Amino acid sequence: MFDPTDQPRVFGVSPGVDFPQALVDGLRQKLSGQPPEAIARVDLIVNTRRMARRLREIFDAGPAGFLPNIRLLGDLDTIVPGLTLPAATPPLRRRLELIQLVSQLITADPSIAPRASLYALSDSLASLIDEMQGEGVSAEDIANLDVTDQSGHWERAKQFLDIANTYLSGMDAAPDAQARQRQLTQMIVAHWQDHPPQNPVIVAGSTGSRGTTSLLMQAVARLPQGVLILPGYDFAMPLSQWPVLSGKTPPEDHPQYRFFDLMQKLDIDPPLQSWTQTPPPSTARNALVSLSLRPAPVTDTWLSEGPDLKDIDLATQDLTLLEAPTPRVEALAIAMRLRKAVNDGQKAALITPDRMLTRQVTAALDRWNILPDDSAGTPLHLSPPGRFLRHIAALFLRKLDAEALLVLLKHPLTHSGEGRNQHQLNTQLLEMRIRREGLPYPDIEGLLQVGTKAADKIEDSASREAFMAWVTWVGETFCECPVDAEKPLSDWVTGHLGLAEKIAAGQSGDDKHELWQKKAGRKARDTVDALVEHAAHGGAMSASDYSDLIGALLSAEEVRDRDAPHPDVMIWGTLEARVQGADLVIMGGLNDGTWPEAPPPDPWLNRQMRLQAGMLLPERRIGLSAHDFQQAIAAPEVWLTRAIRSEEAETVPSRWLNRLQNLMNGLPDGQGKTALKAMRERGQYWTGQVRAIEAFDRVAPAPRPSPRPPVIARPHALSVTEIKRLIRDPYAIYAKHTLRLRPIDPLVQSPDAPVRGIIVHKIMELFIKSVRDDPDRLNRDHLIKITQEVLKNEVPWPAARLMWQARVERIADWFVKNEQERQKFATPMLFEEAAKGVHEFKDLGFRLKGFADRIDRTEFGDVLIYDYKTGNPPSAKEQKFFDKQLLLEAAMIEEGGFENVGVATVANAVFIGLGSSPREVAAPLDDEPPAAVLAGLHTLIETYLSAQQGFTARRLVKTEDIAGDYDQLARFGEWDGTTPATPEDLT
C-alpha cells in the first residue's frame, strides 16, 4: 500500500474537510489497482464508536467491496493474535473501593474533609489515578515532588494520595480499564518491535492528547505499513511559526500543539502531507482563522502576515456572527435557523458544550415539531426511572412528608401495572383530603384517619372499601421507611430494589409494571444490576451515603430514548463534532467559560507540580477546545453565536472569537471591518426575526373589580371576624360567599401564623380550664407543662415545637401574673365552641354569628370577653373603624345573642397579645356603645345588600404589601390602590 521509507508516515486533513469521507476516499485512492481483498487486510483504528459507525455507513453507500478491520483505540485485544490481558476491574467496583478508602480516612480524621464531599473526593481521586496511569506517572513520582507548603494543604493531600498509592500497588493483579489499556499497549508495542506486522495499520482521527494513545500512535507510525492521519491539521500555518510551539513551558493552549508535540517525538518536521486532495470549503477562511489563533508571543505576525491575507470577503461570506442580548434570544435564533435548514434540505448541526443552551434550543424547536438528534441524550437521573429510583432512595433518608408522598403517588411509574387509572383517582381524592385536614408527616394511623374522612364522600360501599384497601396499601408501603443505622451496601440495594418494584407493581402486585421498560428503564436496570453485582465491595454506609451514591451512579449514565429524531438536525458536543460533517454548523455559546470551558478545580496538584510530574496541564483542555473551534469554524456555512448577557451579568466573548474580531478590525484598507460588519448584519437579521416572532399585541390591564351581583346572591350571613374583611376587602367576601371559592390549602402544612394561633389558643384554653378546676395550678410550671403536652401531640415540626415553647416560656410569668389579677374579680365561664353567639337583622334577612375565645363572669353578673392574639393586637383606633370583633361580640351579648350567657352587661372586652412583646388592649366600649355598634353594622350590611353597591377589591387594606386570598382572581398587580374601581353588574 505504501512504498518503503525510513520516516514515520504522518498525514493531515485540513479543517473543514469531512474527515470520515476523506479517510475513505484516500484509502480507496491508495489501494487503487490492488486486488479487492487488499482493503480487508487494513487495520483501521479510530477513536470513537460514532466515527466507526460513520465509516461503515460510507462504505455501505458503495461501491461494493470489502471492509477494513475497523477497531477502536480502547479495544485492541485482537490486533495481535494471542496477545491479550484479563478483563479490567469494572469501574463501579473500583469506585466503591475508593469510596470505602476515602470514607475510612475521613472517619478517622474528620478535619481532613467534610463527609458531604465523600463522593466528590472519591471521583476526583479516581480521575487522578486514571490520568496517572494514562501518562505513566507512578505514585512515587508524585510523593517525591519538591514542594514547599506552609499551609498544610499538601500534607492533607498526601494522605489521599497514599490511598492512590495503595490502590495502584494492587493494580498488577487486577488492573482497571486505564491500567489495562496502558499495559496492553506496551505489550503490543514490544511485540511489534520484534515482529512488526506487514499489513497496513492506520490510526485515524486522534490527536494523541493522552499518553497511552500517543505511545500507540508513535509505534504505529514506525511500522513498515503504519500510518497516522491527523484531523484538522493547519496547512496554512507558516513553517517559521511551528518552532514557537516548543520550549520549557510550551503553549499547550494552541490548537496545533498536540500535533507538533507528536511530530517532535517522531523526529519529523512540518509540513505534513495531505491524506487526500480534497480542498477545504474555504482556504481563505482557514488562513484567516489560523492567523488569528497564533500563539500569544508571536501575535505581532498579524502586522506582517495580515496584509497578505486574500479574499477576506469570500472567507467570511458564509460566516454569521450573532450577538444576542440574552441566552433566550440566542436559543430562539438558533432554533429558527435550524428550522430554515430543514425547509431548505440542509444538514445542520449545533455544536456547543453548553447543555443549558441545547435544552433551550430543543424546547424552541418543539414549536415546529422538530426533534433534534442530540448526541448527549438525557441524563439517566432525569429520566422517569431515574427520578423514581431517587425518590425511593429518599424514603430511607428522612421522615416522610406529604409532598414526598404525593410526588411518588403521582409518578407515572407508581402503580404502573394493573389498576393505574383507579390509583390516579384515589390519589386525587386523598390529596384533596390531606390539603383540607392537614397531614404534614403521614403515617399509617394518620393516613387511615384522613382516608376514612375521604371515603365518607364515596356513596358506593364497594368503592369505599376498595379505596380504604388502597389507603392501607399506601400506608404499609410508603411509611416507616427511614433507617437510622448503617447497613451493608448489598442490604441497601436489595431493600431499594424490592421497594421500588413493590411501588411500581401497585396494590395488586402486578409484575408487568413499567419500571424496567423502554430504553430508560432498561438502562436503569443495568445500572442497578451492576450495583447488585459489586455491592460486596461497598461496605457499610448510612442512608444518606446510599442516597448520594445511587444519585451519583444514575447521573453518570445517559439515555437516548427519543423516537424518530430528525435525521438532518443534530446537536453535538465538541468531541462528536470532530469526526462529523454538516452543511451548516452553528457554534453556540461562544463565551469565555463555555468555549473554552474553565478548567475544573484540582484539589491535588497545582500547575507547577503537574509540570514536574509529567502530568497533563490545564492548558491541554483549552488546546483541545481550540482545535475543536478551528475545525468547526471551517465548515461550509458557519454561525458564531453568543449571548451578550447571561442571567446574572455581562459575558466575555470567547478568546478565539475575540482574537478573530481584533484581527479583522486591524486588517488594512478596512476590508476586515467591512467583512465583520456584514457578519454582524446577518446575525442582526435573525435577532430581528426573533423579535418579530416574540412580538405580541399589548392587552389593556384589567380594571379594579367592583362586582355587583344580584341581591339574592349576596352573603346573608357572616361571622364577626369577616366584618373586618368586608370593610377592608369586600371583593374577598364576594369571592368566598357569592362565588363560593375557597383557597386550596397547601400540600405541606407549614408552621405558619394561623397554625401557631390555633395551638396557642388550645394551650390557653386547657390551662384556664385546669386552673378553674384547681386554682393552685395557676403558676408558670403548670403552663409550661400543658404547653409541652399540646406541642408534643399537635405540632409535628420539631423546630417549631422548640421555638413556640420558647415563646410561651418568655411570656409565661407575664401571663400568670395578669391572669391572677383577672381571676380576682371574675371566673372563666365559656370557651371557644361553647361561647357561640348569633344576632339577626330580621329586616335585612341577615345573620351575624361568632365565637368568643373566652368569656368570664363577675360575681355581680357582668361579663368580660377575652380574645388571644399571637401577633400584635389591634389598637383602639383600629377597632373603632376596622377590627370590630370584640365590639360586635359585646353588643351581641348585651342583646342576648349568646345563648349560654344570656342578656348581660359587658364590663370589659380585651385583646390579650401573646407575641414577643405581650400586652393587653381593651376595646373602646365607652366610645363605641353596643347600640351604636349594631346600628353601624346594620348600615354597613344594608349598604352591601343594595344592588347599587359593588364589592370593591382591596378597598381599605392596611398596607399594600399584604397579600389576599383572592388577589390573583381580582388581577391585582394589573392595577393598584390608586386605580378607581370599575363597577360591573352581574346577573
N, C-alpha and C positions, 0 to 999 in steps of 0.2 A: 504493500500500500504506500509506503514511504521509502525513499532512497536512503541508503545508509549514511549516517552522519555522526560526527563526534560531539555535536552540540545538542543540548536538550531541545526538543521541539515544543515551542510555545506559540500559540496563535491567539489573536484577539478578534473580537467582534465589536464593531462600533456601537456607541449608544444610539438607541432609536431603532436599531435593526431587530426584527423579530428573531430572538435568539434560537428558540427551538427549530423554527423553519430554516434559519441559516445553517444550523448544525446539520440538519438532514440534507439540505442542498449540498453543502460542502462534502459531506460523507459520500453522497452518490457521485459527485463530480470526481472525487479522488479514487473511487472504485470503478469508474467507467472503464470499459474494456476488460474487466476481470470477470471471472465466472460468477453467476448469480449467487452461488453459495458463499462467496468471499465475505459478504457482509455478515453472514451468520457467525463468522469466526471473530468478529469485533466485540470486545468487552467495552461497553459504553457505561461509564459510571457518572451518575448525576446526583445532585444533592437533595432533591425533594421528590416526593411521590407525585405531586402535581405536575412537575416537569416530565416525569416518566410517563404519566397519562397523556400529556400533550404530545410527546414524541410518538407514542403508539397511535394516537389519533391521526397524526400527519402521515405516518407510514400506512395506516389503514386507508387513507384517502387515495392511495395509489401513486405510481403504478404498482402492479402486483409484484411481490418479491419477498425475500426472506427478511426477518427482523434481526438486528444485532442483539447481543445479550445485554439488555438494559438492567443495570444494577444500581443500588443506592449506596451512597457513601457510608451509611450506617448499617449496611448489610453486606459484608464482604466475606461471609463464611464459605462460599462456594467458588470464589475467584481462583483459589489454588486448591485443586482436588486433594482431599485428605487433610487439609490444614484448617483446623477449627479449634474452638475452646468450649468448655462447658457453658451452659446458658448463664447469663448475667443474673445477679441478685435482683429480684424485682424492685423497682423504685419505691413502691409502697413499703416493702419490708425495710428498706434502708431508711426511709423517712421515719418509720415507727421506732427503729432502733436509735436513731439520732434524737428523737423526741425524748426517749427514756433517758438517754445520757445527759441531755441538757436539763431535763426535769430534775434528775438526781443532783446535779450541780447547783441548781437554783434552790432546791430544798435544803441542801447542806449549807449554803451561804446566800440567804435572801437578798443581801446587799448587792450582789453581783448584777441582778436584773430583776425587774418585776415579773411575777408569774404570768401576767397578761401578755408578755412578749415571748412566751414559750415557743409558739408555732412560728412566729416571725423570725426568731433567732435560729430555730432549727432549720427552717427553709433557707435562710441566708447562709448558714454554715454548710448546708448541702450544696448550695451553689458554689461556695468557695472550694469545696472538695472536688466538685466537677471540674472547675477551672484548673485547679492544681493538677489533676490527672490529665486533663486535656493538654496542658502546657508542659507536662513532665516536671513539675515542681514538687519536691518532697516536703514533708512536714519539717525535716531537719533544716532545709533551706530557709523556711520561714522563721524557725526558732533561732537560727544563728544570725538573723539580721542585726546590724549595728544600729540600735535605736536608743536614743536618749529621751526619756519621757518622765516628766516630773509629776504629771497629774495622776499617775496610777492607772490610766486607761489601758496602757499596753499590758500591764500585769494582769488586769481583768481579762483582756482579750486573749492572753496566752493560756488562761485556764480553759477557755472554749477551744482554742487551737490544740490543746492537749487532747481534747475529745477527738478532733480531726486526726491527730497522730495515732490515737488508739484505734480509731476506726480504720485508718489506712493500713495499719500494721496487719490487720486480718484480711486485707484485700486480696492477697495472693490465693488464698484458699477459696474465697467466694467473691470474686470481683463484681462490682456493679457495672452498669452499662458503659460509663465513661472509661473505667479502668480496663474493662474487657476490650473495648474498641481500640484503645492505645496498644494493649498487649498484642491483639490480633494484627494490628497494622505493623507493629515492629516485627512480628513473626513473618508476615508477608514480605516486608522489605528485605529481611535477612534471607528469605528463600529466593527472592528474585536476584539478589546479588550473586548467588551461586548458580541458580537455574533461571535465567531471565526468559520469560515467555517470548515466543517468536510471533505470536498473533498480535494484531493491533489492540492496544489498551488505551482508552481515551477517558480523561476526566474533563467534564464539561459543565460550565455554569457555576463553579465555585470560585470564590475569591481567595480561598486559603487563609481565612482570618483566624482559624483555630489551629493550635499546634499540631494535633493529631492529623487533621486534614492536610496541613502544609507538609507534614512528613510523608504522607502517601503521595501527594502531588509531586514532590521532588523525586521520589523513587520512580513514579510513572514516567516523568519527563526524561529520565535517563535510560529507559528501556529501549531495546532495538527498534520497536514499533510503538513506543509510548508517545502520547500527545496530550498537551494541556490546551484547552480552549477557554479563554477568559472572557467573561461578559462585560460589556461596557468599557472596553479599553479605549483610552483617549488618544486617537491618532493625530488630533490637532495640537497636542502639546509639543512644543519645540524640544529638540534633543538637548538644548542647552539648559532647559529648566528641570529635567529629571534629577540631576545630582542634588538639587535643593532638598529633595525628599530624604536625604541621608543625614547623618550626624549623630551626636550623642543624645540629643533629645529630638528625634525626628518628628515632623508634623504628621502624626498619625490621623489627624482630623481631615487630611486631604483625601479626596475620593480615589486617587490613584496610588496611594501609599502602599496598600497591600500588594498590588502588582509589582511595584518597584522592589519591595522587600523580597518577594518571591524571586524576581529576576536576579537580585544580588546573591541569594542563596544558591541559585543555579549557575551563577557566574556568567550571565548573559547580559547584554546591553540593549536598551531600546534603540530603534523601534521594533516592535513585533511584526510578524507577517499577518496579514488579514486572512481569516479562515475561508471567506468567500469574497467574491467581487460585488456582493450586494451593497449598494450605497445606502447610507442613512437617509431618512426622509429629508433632512436639511443639513448639508455640510456646513453651510454658513452659520446656522444656529449652533451646531456643535462647537465651532470655533469661538463664537461669542461666549457661550457658557464656559468653555474651557478656560478662556482668558479671565473670566470673572471669578473663577474658583482657584486662581493661582495662590500658592502659599503666601501667608502674610508677609514674610521677609522680602518677597520679590513682587509685591503689588505695584512697585514702580514700573514694572513692564507694561502696565496699562498705557503709560505715556508713549512707550516706544512701539508697542505692537498694536495699540488701539487704532492708530490711523491706517494700519494695513488691513483692517477688517473690511471685508467686501459684502455687498448686498445686505445691509442691515435691514432694509425694508422687507426683503424676501425672507430673511432669517426670522423675522418676527410677525409676518403677515398671518400666520396661523397660531399666534400666541395671544391669549386674552388674559388681562390682569383685572381680577375682580376684587375690589377692596370694599367689602360690605360693612355697613355701620354696626351690625350685630351678628352674632352667630346664627340667629334665626333667619335673617335675610340671606346670609351666605348659604345656609342649607336649602332654602326655597329656590334660590337662583340655580344652584347645582341641580336640584330636582327638575326644574323647568328645562334646563339644558339637556338632561338625560332623557326627558320625555320627547324633546325635539329630535334627539338622536334616534330614538325608537321610530318616530314617524319618518325620518329620513333613511332608515335602514342602516344606520351606523352601528358599529360595535363600540360601546363606550364603557369606560371604567373609571370609578372614583378610587384614588389612591390616597390614603391618609392613615396615620397612626392614631388619630383622634376618634375613639369609639363613640363618644357622645355625638360628634358630627355625623357619623354614619347612621346612628339611630334616628337622628333628626331628619336626615335625607330619606331614609326608608319610610318614616312616617309621612313625609311630604309626598313621596311617590305613590303612597296608598290612595291618594286623592284620585289618581288616574288608573287605579288597579294595576300598577306595575310593581312587581315583586322582584327586587334585585337579587342576584346570586352573590350572597355575602360569604366570602371565604372563611370568615371568622366564626360564623354560626352564632348560636346563642349559648351563653354560659349555662352549664347544666344546673347550677344552683338557682338560676332564674326561671328554669322551665317548671311546668306544673309538678312533675315528680320530685324535682329538686326542692322546690318550696315546701311541698308536702312533707318530705323527709326531714327538713329542717324544723318545721313546725312540730313534728312528732318528737324530735330530739329535745325541743324546748320544754316539752311536758315534764321531762325528768329534772329540769333545771330549777324551776320556780313554781310557786303556788299558782294553780290555775285561776285565771281571772275570766270575766265574762267575755272580754274581747277576744282572748286567745281561743276560748271555746267556740265562739261564733265563727271566727276565721276558719277553724278546722271544719266545723259542721257545714260551712258554705263552700268549702274547697271542692272543685269538680271531681277530685279523686276519692273523696269521702263517700262511703256507701255507694260506690260506683258499680256495684253489681245489681242484683235484683232489688226492686223497690226504690230506685233512686228518686222518682217523681214524688212518691209519698214522703220520702225523707226530706225533700226540699220544702214541702208543705208543712210538715211537722216543725222544721227549723224556723220557718217564718212565724208560726204560732208561738213557739217557745220564745223567740226573740222579743216579740211584742209584749209578752207577759213579763219577761225579765226586765225590759225597759220600764214597764209600769210598776212592778213590785220592787225592783232593785235587788240585784244579787251580785255584788262586786266579785266575790270569790266563790264560785259554785262548788258545792259538794253534793254527795248523793242525797242527803236529807233535804238540803235547800232546793235541789232540782225537783225532787218529788213534791215538795210543797208548792213550788211555782207551777209545776206540771199539773198538779191537781186543780189549781185555780184555772189554768188554761183549758183543761179537759171539761170543766163545768160548762164551757161555752159550746161544746160539741153535743148535738142533740142525739145522734145515733149511739146507742150503748156499745155496739161492736166497735165502732170507730173510736169511741172514748177509751175502751180497753186496749185497742191497738196502739193508741197514742201513748198511754201510760206505760205500755210494754216498751215502746221506743224510748221514752224518757228514762226508764230503768236501764236500758242498754247504754244510753249516753252516760248516765251516772257511773255505772260499773266500768265503762271503758275509758273514760277521759279523766275521771277524778282519782285522787290518791296516787298519782304517778311520781311526784317528786321523790328523789333519792338523795339522802344526805351523805351516806358513806361512799368511800371509794370502792370500785369493783374492777375486776379484770376486764380488759377491753373485749374479750370474747363474750362475756356476760352482757356487756352493754350492747354489743351488736346483735346478739340473739334477742334480747328484750326489745330493742328498737325495731328490728325486722318483724318480730311477732306482732307488736302493737300496730305497726304500720299496715300490715296485711289484715289484721283484725278490723281496723277502722275502714280500710278500703273495701273489705268484703261486706261490711254492714251488718245489720241486725240478723240477717238470715245466714251469714257466714258463707256467702256465695264466692267460691274461689275463681269465678270468671270476672273478677274485678278488672279495672283499667290501669292499675298502678304500674304494671310492668309492660304495658302495651305501647305500641308505636316506638319511634326511634329514641325519644327522650326516655321513655320507660325502660327500654332495653339497655340504654346506656347507664341509667341509674342502677339497674340490676347488676350490670357488670361491675360497677364501682363498689356496690355493697358486697358482691360475691368476693371481690378481691380483698376487701377488708376482712371478711369472714376467714378467708384463706390465710391471711397473715396476722390475724388478731393476736395469736400467741406471742408475737414479738412486741406487742404494745404495752404489756404490763398493766398495772392497776392505775386507774385515773378517776377523777371526780366527774360529776355530771357536767360541770362547766367545761372541763377539759374535753370531754367526749363531744359535747355540742360544738365546741370550736373545731375539733378535729373533723367531724362529719361535714361541717360547713366548708372547711378548707379543701377537703377532698372533692366535694361537689363543685366548688368554684374553679378547680383546676381543670375540669373537663368541659368540653364543648359539644354541642349537638347541632347538626344541620338537618333539621326536621321541617323543611319548608317545601310545600307542594308546588311543583312546576314553577320554579323561578324563571324570570325572563332570560332567554339564552344570550341576549346581547347587552344586558345591563349588569355590570359586575361591580362589586365593592371588594377591593383588595387591600391587604396590608402591604407594607413595603417589601416583605420577604416574598410574598406571592407575586408581586409585580415584577420581580427580577427576571422571571422566565416567561412572562405573558406579553401578548401584544394586543393593541386595540387601536381603532381608528381615531378615537377621541379619548384623551387621558385628562382627567381633572385631578389636579394635585390640591387637595383641600387642607385647610388648617395650617397654612404656611406662616405660623408664628413661632417665635423662639420659645422653647419649652415644649413644643409639639413636633416641629421639624427644625432642628433635631430635638428629640426628647432629652430632657435633663437627665444626666447620669444618676442612677439610683444611689442613695447613700450607702457607703461601705463601712459597716461597723468594725471591720477587722484591720484593713490595711489602707494607709494613705497612698497618695500617688508616688511619692519617693520610695516607699517600701516596696510597692509593686514593681517599680523600675529596677530596684536592686535584686528582687527575687526572680525577675524574668516573667512576671505575670502580665496579664493584659491591662493596658492603661485605659482610663476613662475616655480618652480621645478616640479609641478604636471604635466605640459605638457611634461617635459623631462622624468618623470617617466612613463607616458603612452607610450611615444615613445620607451623607453627602454623595456617595456613589449611587444610592437609590435615586436621589434627586437628579443627578446628572443623566442617569438612564431614562427616567420618566419624562424629563423636560424635552428629550429628543424625539418624542413620538410625533406622528404626522400632524395632529392638531392637539394643542395643549391649553388647558385653563390653569391659571395660577390664582388660587383664591385664599383669602384670609379675612378675618373679622377685625375691624379696627379697634373694637372694644369688646371685652368679654362681659360677663355678668357683674364683674367686680371692678375692673379698671381698664385703662387703655392697654393695648397689647403692643408688643415689639415685633416687627416683621422678622421672619426667618433670616438668619445671617446670609444665606445664599441668595435669597430674593433681594435683600438689601444690597449685596455686592453687585448683582446684576443691574439694579436700578442706578447705583452710583456710577458703574462703568458706562452705561448708556447715556447718562446725563453729562458725562465728561467727554464723550466722543466728539471729534472735530466736526465743523460745518453744521452742527445741530442735528445731524441725521439720527443720532441716538435719542435725543429728546423728542424728535418728531415721531419716531417709532414707538417710544414709550407712551407718548400721548395717545397714539392710535390704539395701543393695547388697553389703556385705561378707558378710552371711549367705548371700546367693545364691551368692557365689563360694566360700564355705567348704563349701557343699553339694557343689560339684564337686571341690574338693580332697579331700573325704571319699570321693567316688566313685573318685578316683584311688587313694587308699589301699586302697580295697576291691579294686580290680582288680589292684593290685600285691601284695595280701596273699598270703602263702604259708604252708604248714604247715612248721614247723621240722623239719628232719631231724636225727636224732641224729648227732653226729660219728662218723666211722669209728674203730674201735678201732686200737690199735697192733698191727700184724700180727706174728704169730709162726707162720707156716705149718709144718705137719709133714707133708711129702709122704712117700709110701712110700719105704722104704729103697732100692729099686731105682731110684727116680727121683732120688736124691740124688747129688751130684757124687762121682765116684770117682777124679778126677784134678784136681789144682790146681797152679798154679805157685807158686814160693816167694814171689813178690810178692803173691799172692792170699791167703796165710795171714794177712797183716795185715788184709785186708778181712774175712776170715772171723771174726777176733777182734772187730773194731770194728763191722762192719755185716753180720752174717750174711745178712740179707734180700737184699742185693745179690748175694751168691753164689747164693742160691736163684733170683733172677730171671734171672741170667745163665746158669746151668748147668742148672737144672731147667726153667724156663720157656723157656730159650734165647732170651731177649730181648736185643737189642743196641741201645744208643742210636744214633739216626740222626746221622751226622756232620753238622756244619754245612755249608751250601751253600758259603759263602765261608770257606775255611780262614783262620784268623787266626793271627798270630804269637804264640801263647799259650805258657804254660809247658811243656806237653808237647812242642810243636814245638821250642822252644828246647832242651829236654833232648836231643832226638834229634840236633839239629845239633851241640851241644857234645860229645856222645858221639862223633859221627863225626869231629869235629876232633881230639879227643884220641886216638882210635884211629889215625888217619892219622899224627898227629905221632909217637906212640910207635913205630909200625911203621917209620917212616922213620928214627928215631933208632936203632932196633935194627939197621937195615941200615948206618947210618953214624953212629957216636957223635958225630961232630963237629957234627951237626945239632941237638944238644941246646942250643939257645940261643933267645933271645927272638925274633930276627928270623925264624928258620925257623918258629916257632909262629905268628907274625903272618902270614907268607906263606901257610901252609896255611889259616889262618882265612879269609883273603881269598878263596882259591880255593873253599873249601867254601861260603862265604856267597854268592859270585857264582853258583855252579852250583845251589845248593839252596834259596836264600831269595829269593823273588820280590818281597819287600816292601822298597823302598829305605830307608824309615825304620828298619825292623827290622835291616837289614844294618848300618847305621851304628851303631845302638845296641848290637847284640850284639858288633860288632867292638870298640867302646869297652870293653865289659865284659871281653872277653878280654885286651885290652891292659892293663887295670888289674890283672889277676891274673897276667899273663904272667911277670913277674920272680919272684913268689912260687912259681908252679907249677914253673918251670925250676929254681929253687934246690932245692925239695923233691924234684923228680924226680932231680936229680943225687945226692941222698942215697939215694933209693930204689934207684937203679941201682948203687950201690956194693956192695950185698950181695945183689942179685937181678937176674935178667934176665927181661924180659917174655916170656911163653910163649904165652898164648892170649887171644883177644879175642872178645867177643860170640858169634856163631854157632858158632865152634869150641869155645867154653867152655860146652858143654852138658852138663847133668847130670841124672840120673834116680835116684830112690830109691823102692823099693816096700815097702809093708807088706803082705806076701802074706796074712797072716791077716785083714786087713781088705779085701783086694782094692782097695787104694788106691795111686795112683802120684803121687809128687811130682816135679815137673820144674822146671828153671830154667836161666837163662843168667847167667854172670858177666860183668861189663863187662871185666874184665881179671884174668888170673892170672899171677903171676910165680913163678919157682922160684930158690931159692938154690943155691949150689954144693954144699950139703950135702943137697939133695933136698927141703928143706922148701918149702912153698907159701905164698904171700901172695895174698890176694884184695883187689881194689880195686873200689869202686863210685863212679861220679861222680854228684854231686848238684848241680843248678844252683840249688837252694834251700838251705835250712838242713838240714844232715844231722841225723838223729835222735840224741838223746843216748843215753848208755849205758843209762840207766833206761828210756827208750822202747824200746830194742832188747831189753831183758830181758823186757818184758811185751807189747809190741805188734809193733814192726817187726823181725821175726826173720830178715830176708832174709840178711844176712851170716852169722848164726849157723847157719842151715839150710844154706847153701852150704858152710860149713866142715865141718859134720857130714857132709854128702853126700860131700865129698872124702875125708874120713878113712874113710868106709865104702866108698870105691871107686866112688862114683856118677858121677864124671866120667871117661868112657872115655879121653879124650885126656890125662888126668892120672894116672890110676891111684890106688892107695892111697898117701896121703901125709899127712904131718903138716902141719897148718896153723899156721904160726908167728905169723901176724897177719892180721887182716881189718879193712880201714879204709874208711870213707866219706870221699871227698875232696870237700869242699864248694867249689864254684866260684861261689858267689854274690858279693854285694857285699862281704861280709866272709869271705874264704876261710879255711877251717880244715879240719883233719883230725880225725875222731872214730873211734876204734878200737872194734871190737866187744868186749864183755866176755867174751872166750873163757875166762878163768880162772874167772869166776863162773858161766858157763853152758857147761860142757864138752859136747862133741858127744853123748855118750851121754845126758846129761840133756835136751838139746835135742830129740833124736829121741824120747825117752820122753815128753816133754811133748807133742810133736806127735802121737804115737800116741794119747795120751789124748784130745787135742782132736778128732782125726778120729773116733776111736771114739765119742765123745760125739755128734757130729753125724751119725754113721751109725746112731744109735739112733732108733727110731721115736718115742720119747718126747721127743726134743729138737726144739724149734722153732727156726726161723731168724728171730730177733727183729730187727726193723728198727732201725737206728741204736743198736745195743746199747751200744757204748762209743766213740762218736765223740769225736774230740779236742776239738772245740768245736761248739757248737750251730749256728753260722752256716756251717759247712762244708756245701756242697750235694753231694748224692749223685746218681748217675745214675738211681736208681730211687725218688727221694723222692716223685715225683708218683704213681707206681704204688702206693706204700705209703700215700698220702694224708697225708703228713707236712704238718703245718700244722693239721689237724683234731685232732692230738694232738701232744704234745711229749715231751721226755726224761723228764718226771716221770710220764708215763702208764704204768700197768702194761701189760705185753704180754698179748695175748689169743691163746692157742694155738688153732690150728684144724687138725684132722686132714683131710688131703686124700686122695682116692682116685683 
